[in-house]
Amino acid sequence: MRLAALVLGYRAPQVLAAALPVLERAGFDVFLHVDAKADLGAYLRALGPAGAVCQVTSDRVGVFWGGFSMMRAELALLQAAYRRQRYDRLVLLSDDCFPLLGPVALRRFMTDDIERISLRRLEAGDPFLARYQGFYCFDHEALTLLPRPIEASALDTDAVDLIAGAAALMKRGKKPIPIFYASQWWALTGVAADRVLEVWRSDAWLVDSFRYAAVPDEIMISTIIGNFAADRPVCNSPVLVDWSREPRPYVFAGPTEAAAIAEPHHAFARKLRADAGPDLLAWQARLLAAG
């Protein structure tokens, strides 16, 4: 079985460095996208020797929260993986994810012929549906949802082009299609990943409709699976994220705390504190010893 881990890297190289030996032992090829806003050299130095197993994408995207840039980063990872070979299973992770299973159990977890993505069809009146039906654009310093200095909010030609693209789509309207919501984090079979890339290449109207949606990382891949791979069996997301405690999502002190509330469909947990060193290394040693 050919396995690929697609990792979105930004602020937690120390956590990723501890996870990589487990992923490598489980047989994953690891593809890493480092946010273009981060210092790539500093990030790779923080990974240390473990980073040698990562294949870093050359087409880096500056990711803005809630924007389509997150989808562009995911696409860069998918394309990087497919340039190497077609995989039987691809799992999307962030660099602050850590395995909850040892290498043998993790590999066995990935063998089921099931899409590990938590699909929920959004019905009329659901507030999350407005994130698709409305027109949004957060992929620029002048437009981002995050706080920034006034001086960083000036319009330039890139911002104007983004707004012009939104205006053009408003005249046509969003593509009418059932919308599905899910956690951003998934583990897809090669069959489903094929469908995702096919839609990216062939359905410009749908892609543009998500380009000007809010938080498309929680609705685009799930909508593609829900509509174009509707015959596929699905399960919940493989990544534990705790939205019940502050700060939301809750930041686990270490993998031991996360494992205490994990369910059988969870193979990973996020977010883990970058300074959880002793617990991370102890957990890593436990997983590797388990085989």
DOFI-40846 format. One record per residue (C-alpha): residue in three letters; residue number from 1; chain; x, y, z. Coordinates in steps of 0.2 Angstrom, whole numbers, always signed. Layout:
// DOFI-40846
+---------+-----+--------+-------+-------+-------+
: residuo : num : cadena :  east : north :    up :
+---------+-----+--------+-------+-------+-------+
:     ALA : NUM :      A :     X :     Y :     Z :
...
+---------+-----+--------+-------+-------+-------+
// end
This chain:
// DOFI-40846
+---------+-----+--------+-------+-------+-------+
: residuo : num : cadena :  east : north :    up :
+---------+-----+--------+-------+-------+-------+
:     MET :   1 :      A :    +0 :    +0 :    +0 :
:     ARG :   2 :      A :    +7 :   +17 :    -5 :
:     LEU :   3 :      A :    +4 :   +30 :    +8 :
:     ALA :   4 :      A :    +6 :   +49 :    +7 :
:     ALA :   5 :      A :    +6 :   +62 :   +21 :
:     LEU :   6 :      A :    +2 :   +79 :   +15 :
:     VAL :   7 :      A :    +8 :   +92 :   +28 :
:     LEU :   8 :      A :    +4 :  +110 :   +29 :
:     GLY :   9 :      A :   +18 :  +118 :   +38 :
:     TYR :  10 :      A :   +19 :  +135 :   +47 :
:     ARG :  11 :      A :   +23 :  +137 :   +65 :
:     ALA :  12 :      A :   +26 :  +119 :   +73 :
:     PRO :  13 :      A :   +41 :  +111 :   +65 :
:     GLN :  14 :      A :   +46 :  +104 :   +82 :
:     VAL :  15 :      A :   +30 :   +94 :   +83 :
:     LEU :  16 :      A :   +32 :   +88 :   +65 :
:     ALA :  17 :      A :   +50 :   +83 :   +68 :
:     ALA :  18 :      A :   +44 :   +71 :   +82 :
:     ALA :  19 :      A :   +30 :   +64 :   +71 :
:     LEU :  20 :      A :   +41 :   +61 :   +56 :
:     PRO :  21 :      A :   +50 :   +45 :   +62 :
:     VAL :  22 :      A :   +33 :   +37 :   +66 :
:     LEU :  23 :      A :   +26 :   +42 :   +49 :
:     GLU :  24 :      A :   +42 :   +36 :   +40 :
:     ARG :  25 :      A :   +41 :   +19 :   +49 :
:     ALA :  26 :      A :   +23 :   +17 :   +45 :
:     GLY :  27 :      A :   +28 :   +19 :   +26 :
:     PHE :  28 :      A :   +22 :   +36 :   +22 :
:     ASP :  29 :      A :   +30 :   +47 :    +9 :
:     VAL :  30 :      A :   +29 :   +64 :   +17 :
:     PHE :  31 :      A :   +26 :   +80 :    +7 :
:     LEU :  32 :      A :   +28 :   +97 :   +15 :
:     HIS :  33 :      A :   +21 :  +114 :   +11 :
:     VAL :  34 :      A :   +28 :  +128 :   +21 :
:     ASP :  35 :      A :   +18 :  +144 :   +21 :
:     ALA :  36 :      A :   +26 :  +157 :   +10 :
:     LYS :  37 :      A :   +25 :  +169 :   +24 :
:     ALA :  38 :      A :   +37 :  +158 :   +34 :
:     ASP :  39 :      A :   +56 :  +158 :   +33 :
:     LEU :  40 :      A :   +59 :  +142 :   +24 :
:     GLY :  41 :      A :   +77 :  +140 :   +29 :
:     ALA :  42 :      A :   +73 :  +143 :   +48 :
:     TYR :  43 :      A :   +58 :  +131 :   +47 :
:     LEU :  44 :      A :   +69 :  +117 :   +39 :
:     ARG :  45 :      A :   +83 :  +120 :   +52 :
:     ALA :  46 :      A :   +70 :  +118 :   +66 :
:     LEU :  47 :      A :   +65 :  +101 :   +58 :
:     GLY :  48 :      A :   +83 :   +95 :   +60 :
:     PRO :  49 :      A :   +89 :   +79 :   +53 :
:     ALA :  50 :      A :   +71 :   +72 :   +53 :
:     GLY :  51 :      A :   +66 :   +84 :   +39 :
:     ALA :  52 :      A :   +77 :   +74 :   +27 :
:     VAL :  53 :      A :   +62 :   +63 :   +24 :
:     CYS :  54 :      A :   +51 :   +77 :   +18 :
:     GLN :  55 :      A :   +48 :   +82 :    +0 :
:     VAL :  56 :      A :   +46 :  +101 :    +1 :
:     THR :  57 :      A :   +34 :  +108 :   -12 :
:     SER :  58 :      A :   +42 :  +121 :   -23 :
:     ASP :  59 :      A :   +26 :  +131 :   -27 :
:     ARG :  60 :      A :   +23 :  +139 :   -10 :
:     VAL :  61 :      A :    +8 :  +149 :    -6 :
:     GLY :  62 :      A :    +5 :  +163 :    +7 :
:     VAL :  63 :      A :   -10 :  +156 :   +16 :
:     PHE :  64 :      A :   -23 :  +168 :   +23 :
:     TRP :  65 :      A :   -35 :  +161 :   +36 :
:     GLY :  66 :      A :   -52 :  +158 :   +29 :
:     GLY :  67 :      A :   -46 :  +161 :   +11 :
:     PHE :  68 :      A :   -44 :  +150 :    -5 :
:     SER :  69 :      A :   -26 :  +151 :    -2 :
:     MET :  70 :      A :   -28 :  +136 :   +10 :
:     MET :  71 :      A :   -35 :  +126 :    -5 :
:     ARG :  72 :      A :   -21 :  +132 :   -16 :
:     ALA :  73 :      A :    -8 :  +125 :    -3 :
:     GLU :  74 :      A :   -18 :  +108 :    -2 :
:     LEU :  75 :      A :   -18 :  +107 :   -21 :
:     ALA :  76 :      A :    +1 :  +110 :   -21 :
:     LEU :  77 :      A :    +3 :   +95 :   -10 :
:     LEU :  78 :      A :    -9 :   +84 :   -20 :
:     GLN :  79 :      A :    +0 :   +89 :   -36 :
:     ALA :  80 :      A :   +17 :   +86 :   -28 :
:     ALA :  81 :      A :   +12 :   +68 :   -23 :
:     TYR :  82 :      A :    +5 :   +64 :   -40 :
:     ARG :  83 :      A :   +21 :   +70 :   -48 :
:     ARG :  84 :      A :   +30 :   +56 :   -39 :
:     GLN :  85 :      A :   +16 :   +42 :   -41 :
:     ARG :  86 :      A :    -2 :   +38 :   -38 :
:     TYR :  87 :      A :    -5 :   +34 :   -20 :
:     ASP :  88 :      A :   -18 :   +22 :   -12 :
:     ARG :  89 :      A :   -21 :   +33 :    +3 :
:     LEU :  90 :      A :   -17 :   +52 :    +6 :
:     VAL :  91 :      A :   -19 :   +60 :   +23 :
:     LEU :  92 :      A :   -20 :   +79 :   +25 :
:     LEU :  93 :      A :   -11 :   +85 :   +41 :
:     SER :  94 :      A :    -4 :  +101 :   +49 :
:     ASP :  95 :      A :   +13 :  +102 :   +56 :
:     ASP :  96 :      A :    +5 :  +102 :   +74 :
:     CYS :  97 :      A :    -3 :   +85 :   +72 :
:     PHE :  98 :      A :    +4 :   +70 :   +80 :
:     PRO :  99 :      A :    +1 :   +51 :   +78 :
:     LEU : 100 :      A :    -9 :   +42 :   +91 :
:     LEU : 101 :      A :    -5 :   +25 :   +84 :
:     GLY : 102 :      A :   +11 :   +16 :   +82 :
:     PRO : 103 :      A :   +18 :   +13 :   +64 :
:     VAL : 104 :      A :   +10 :    -5 :   +62 :
:     ALA : 105 :      A :    -7 :    +1 :   +68 :
:     LEU : 106 :      A :    -7 :   +17 :   +59 :
:     ARG : 107 :      A :    -3 :    +8 :   +42 :
:     ARG : 108 :      A :   -17 :    -5 :   +46 :
:     PHE : 109 :      A :   -29 :   +10 :   +50 :
:     MET : 110 :      A :   -26 :   +16 :   +32 :
:     THR : 111 :      A :   -30 :    +0 :   +23 :
:     ASP : 112 :      A :   -49 :    +1 :   +24 :
:     ASP : 113 :      A :   -58 :    +5 :    +8 :
:     ILE : 114 :      A :   -67 :   +20 :   +15 :
:     GLU : 115 :      A :   -65 :   +39 :   +14 :
:     ARG : 116 :      A :   -60 :   +46 :   +31 :
:     ILE : 117 :      A :   -69 :   +63 :   +30 :
:     SER : 118 :      A :   -84 :   +68 :   +40 :
:     LEU : 119 :      A :   -97 :   +74 :   +27 :
:     ARG : 120 :      A :  -113 :   +84 :   +32 :
:     ARG : 121 :      A :  -124 :   +90 :   +18 :
:     LEU : 122 :      A :  -129 :  +108 :   +21 :
:     GLU : 123 :      A :  -148 :  +111 :   +20 :
:     ALA : 124 :      A :  -156 :  +128 :   +16 :
:     GLY : 125 :      A :  -155 :  +139 :   +31 :
:     ASP : 126 :      A :  -139 :  +132 :   +38 :
:     PRO : 127 :      A :  -127 :  +146 :   +42 :
:     PHE : 128 :      A :  -112 :  +137 :   +35 :
:     LEU : 129 :      A :  -121 :  +137 :   +18 :
:     ALA : 130 :      A :  -120 :  +156 :   +17 :
:     ARG : 131 :      A :  -101 :  +153 :   +17 :
:     TYR : 132 :      A :  -103 :  +146 :    -1 :
:     GLN : 133 :      A :  -118 :  +156 :    -7 :
:     GLY : 134 :      A :  -110 :  +173 :    -2 :
:     PHE : 135 :      A :   -95 :  +181 :   -10 :
:     TYR : 136 :      A :   -79 :  +182 :    +1 :
:     CYS : 137 :      A :   -61 :  +186 :    -2 :
:     PHE : 138 :      A :   -48 :  +185 :   +12 :
:     ASP : 139 :      A :   -32 :  +181 :    +2 :
:     HIS : 140 :      A :   -23 :  +197 :    +3 :
:     GLU : 141 :      A :   -16 :  +208 :   +17 :
:     ALA : 142 :      A :   -29 :  +222 :   +13 :
:     LEU : 143 :      A :   -43 :  +209 :   +14 :
:     THR : 144 :      A :   -38 :  +196 :   +27 :
:     LEU : 145 :      A :   -49 :  +193 :   +42 :
:     LEU : 146 :      A :   -34 :  +194 :   +54 :
:     PRO : 147 :      A :   -29 :  +210 :   +63 :
:     ARG : 148 :      A :   -15 :  +220 :   +54 :
:     PRO : 149 :      A :    -8 :  +237 :   +54 :
:     ILE : 150 :      A :   -17 :  +250 :   +44 :
:     GLU : 151 :      A :    -2 :  +253 :   +33 :
:     ALA : 152 :      A :    -3 :  +234 :   +29 :
:     SER : 153 :      A :   -20 :  +236 :   +22 :
:     ALA : 154 :      A :   -17 :  +246 :    +6 :
:     LEU : 155 :      A :   -24 :  +240 :   -10 :
:     ASP : 156 :      A :   -12 :  +235 :   -24 :
:     THR : 157 :      A :   -15 :  +227 :   -41 :
:     ASP : 158 :      A :   -16 :  +209 :   -34 :
:     ALA : 159 :      A :   -30 :  +215 :   -22 :
:     VAL : 160 :      A :   -39 :  +224 :   -36 :
:     ASP : 161 :      A :   -38 :  +209 :   -47 :
:     LEU : 162 :      A :   -45 :  +198 :   -33 :
:     ILE : 163 :      A :   -60 :  +210 :   -31 :
:     ALA : 164 :      A :   -62 :  +211 :   -50 :
:     GLY : 165 :      A :   -63 :  +192 :   -50 :
:     ALA : 166 :      A :   -77 :  +192 :   -37 :
:     ALA : 167 :      A :   -86 :  +205 :   -47 :
:     ALA : 168 :      A :   -86 :  +195 :   -63 :
:     LEU : 169 :      A :   -92 :  +179 :   -53 :
:     MET : 170 :      A :  -106 :  +189 :   -45 :
:     LYS : 171 :      A :  -113 :  +192 :   -63 :
:     ARG : 172 :      A :  -113 :  +174 :   -67 :
:     GLY : 173 :      A :  -117 :  +168 :   -49 :
:     LYS : 174 :      A :  -111 :  +153 :   -39 :
:     LYS : 175 :      A :  -113 :  +136 :   -47 :
:     PRO : 176 :      A :  -128 :  +127 :   -40 :
:     ILE : 177 :      A :  -123 :  +111 :   -32 :
:     PRO : 178 :      A :  -126 :  +102 :   -15 :
:     ILE : 179 :      A :  -114 :  +108 :    -2 :
:     PHE : 180 :      A :  -106 :   +97 :   +10 :
:     TYR : 181 :      A :   -97 :  +102 :   +26 :
:     ALA : 182 :      A :   -83 :   +93 :   +35 :
:     SER : 183 :      A :   -67 :   +95 :   +45 :
:     GLN : 184 :      A :   -53 :  +101 :   +35 :
:     TRP : 185 :      A :   -42 :   +86 :   +39 :
:     TRP : 186 :      A :   -45 :   +70 :   +30 :
:     ALA : 187 :      A :   -38 :   +53 :   +23 :
:     LEU : 188 :      A :   -44 :   +50 :    +6 :
:     THR : 189 :      A :   -41 :   +34 :    -5 :
:     GLY : 190 :      A :   -33 :   +36 :   -22 :
:     VAL : 191 :      A :   -50 :   +35 :   -30 :
:     ALA : 192 :      A :   -57 :   +50 :   -21 :
:     ALA : 193 :      A :   -40 :   +60 :   -23 :
:     ASP : 194 :      A :   -42 :   +56 :   -42 :
:     ARG : 195 :      A :   -59 :   +64 :   -42 :
:     VAL : 196 :      A :   -53 :   +80 :   -33 :
:     LEU : 197 :      A :   -39 :   +83 :   -45 :
:     GLU : 198 :      A :   -51 :   +79 :   -60 :
:     VAL : 199 :      A :   -63 :   +93 :   -53 :
:     TRP : 200 :      A :   -49 :  +105 :   -51 :
:     ARG : 201 :      A :   -44 :  +103 :   -69 :
:     SER : 202 :      A :   -61 :  +102 :   -77 :
:     ASP : 203 :      A :   -74 :  +113 :   -68 :
:     ALA : 204 :      A :   -68 :  +131 :   -68 :
:     TRP : 205 :      A :   -85 :  +137 :   -63 :
:     LEU : 206 :      A :   -85 :  +127 :   -47 :
:     VAL : 207 :      A :   -67 :  +131 :   -43 :
:     ASP : 208 :      A :   -71 :  +149 :   -45 :
:     SER : 209 :      A :   -86 :  +148 :   -34 :
:     PHE : 210 :      A :   -75 :  +141 :   -20 :
:     ARG : 211 :      A :   -62 :  +154 :   -24 :
:     TYR : 212 :      A :   -74 :  +167 :   -17 :
:     ALA : 213 :      A :   -81 :  +157 :    -3 :
:     ALA : 214 :      A :   -77 :  +158 :   +16 :
:     VAL : 215 :      A :   -67 :  +145 :   +24 :
:     PRO : 216 :      A :   -67 :  +134 :    +8 :
:     ASP : 217 :      A :   -55 :  +121 :   +16 :
:     GLU : 218 :      A :   -71 :  +115 :   +26 :
:     ILE : 219 :      A :   -82 :  +114 :   +11 :
:     MET : 220 :      A :   -73 :  +111 :    -5 :
:     ILE : 221 :      A :   -65 :   +94 :    -4 :
:     SER : 222 :      A :   -81 :   +88 :    +6 :
:     THR : 223 :      A :   -92 :   +94 :    -8 :
:     ILE : 224 :      A :   -82 :   +86 :   -22 :
:     ILE : 225 :      A :   -82 :   +69 :   -12 :
:     GLY : 226 :      A :  -101 :   +71 :    -8 :
:     ASN : 227 :      A :  -106 :   +75 :   -26 :
:     PHE : 228 :      A :   -93 :   +67 :   -37 :
:     ALA : 229 :      A :   -88 :   +52 :   -27 :
:     ALA : 230 :      A :  -105 :   +49 :   -19 :
:     ASP : 231 :      A :  -104 :   +31 :   -20 :
:     ARG : 232 :      A :   -89 :   +30 :    -9 :
:     PRO : 233 :      A :   -92 :   +24 :   +10 :
:     VAL : 234 :      A :   -86 :   +38 :   +22 :
:     CYS : 235 :      A :   -81 :   +38 :   +40 :
:     ASN : 236 :      A :   -77 :   +53 :   +52 :
:     SER : 237 :      A :   -61 :   +63 :   +51 :
:     PRO : 238 :      A :   -45 :   +54 :   +56 :
:     VAL : 239 :      A :   -39 :   +69 :   +66 :
:     LEU : 240 :      A :   -45 :   +74 :   +83 :
:     VAL : 241 :      A :   -48 :   +92 :   +85 :
:     ASP : 242 :      A :   -56 :   +98 :  +102 :
:     TRP : 243 :      A :   -68 :  +113 :   +99 :
:     SER : 244 :      A :   -76 :  +111 :  +116 :
:     ARG : 245 :      A :   -63 :  +120 :  +126 :
:     GLU : 246 :      A :   -54 :  +137 :  +125 :
:     PRO : 247 :      A :   -43 :  +142 :  +116 :
:     ARG : 248 :      A :   -53 :  +135 :  +102 :
:     PRO : 249 :      A :   -47 :  +124 :   +95 :
:     TYR : 250 :      A :   -40 :  +118 :  +111 :
:     VAL : 251 :      A :   -21 :  +116 :  +112 :
:     PHE : 252 :      A :   -16 :  +100 :  +120 :
:     ALA : 253 :      A :    -2 :  +100 :  +132 :
:     GLY : 254 :      A :    +4 :   +84 :  +124 :
:     PRO : 255 :      A :    -1 :   +68 :  +115 :
:     THR : 256 :      A :    -5 :   +59 :  +131 :
:     GLU : 257 :      A :   -19 :   +72 :  +135 :
:     ALA : 258 :      A :   -26 :   +70 :  +117 :
:     ALA : 259 :      A :   -26 :   +51 :  +118 :
:     ALA : 260 :      A :   -36 :   +51 :  +133 :
:     ILE : 261 :      A :   -51 :   +58 :  +124 :
:     ALA : 262 :      A :   -48 :   +50 :  +106 :
:     GLU : 263 :      A :   -61 :   +39 :   +98 :
:     PRO : 264 :      A :   -57 :   +24 :   +87 :
:     HIS : 265 :      A :   -58 :   +34 :   +71 :
:     HIS : 266 :      A :   -44 :   +46 :   +77 :
:     ALA : 267 :      A :   -27 :   +41 :   +71 :
:     PHE : 268 :      A :   -20 :   +59 :   +74 :
:     ALA : 269 :      A :   -22 :   +74 :   +86 :
:     ARG : 270 :      A :   -20 :   +93 :   +84 :
:     LYS : 271 :      A :   -16 :  +105 :   +90 :
:     LEU : 272 :      A :    -1 :  +101 :  +101 :
:     ARG : 273 :      A :   +10 :  +114 :  +109 :
:     ALA : 274 :      A :   +26 :  +116 :  +101 :
:     ASP : 275 :      A :   +35 :  +116 :  +118 :
:     ALA : 276 :      A :   +28 :   +99 :  +123 :
:     GLY : 277 :      A :   +45 :   +91 :  +120 :
:     PRO : 278 :      A :   +47 :   +78 :  +134 :
:     ASP : 279 :      A :   +29 :   +72 :  +132 :
:     LEU : 280 :      A :   +31 :   +71 :  +113 :
:     LEU : 281 :      A :   +48 :   +62 :  +114 :
:     ALA : 282 :      A :   +41 :   +50 :  +127 :
:     TRP : 283 :      A :   +26 :   +47 :  +116 :
:     GLN : 284 :      A :   +36 :   +45 :  +100 :
:     ALA : 285 :      A :   +47 :   +32 :  +109 :
:     ARG : 286 :      A :   +31 :   +22 :  +115 :
:     LEU : 287 :      A :   +24 :   +22 :   +97 :
:     LEU : 288 :      A :   +40 :   +16 :   +89 :
:     ALA : 289 :      A :   +43 :    +3 :  +102 :
:     ALA : 290 :      A :   +25 :    -4 :   +98 :
:     GLY : 291 :      A :   +30 :    -7 :   +81 :
+---------+-----+--------+-------+-------+-------+
// end
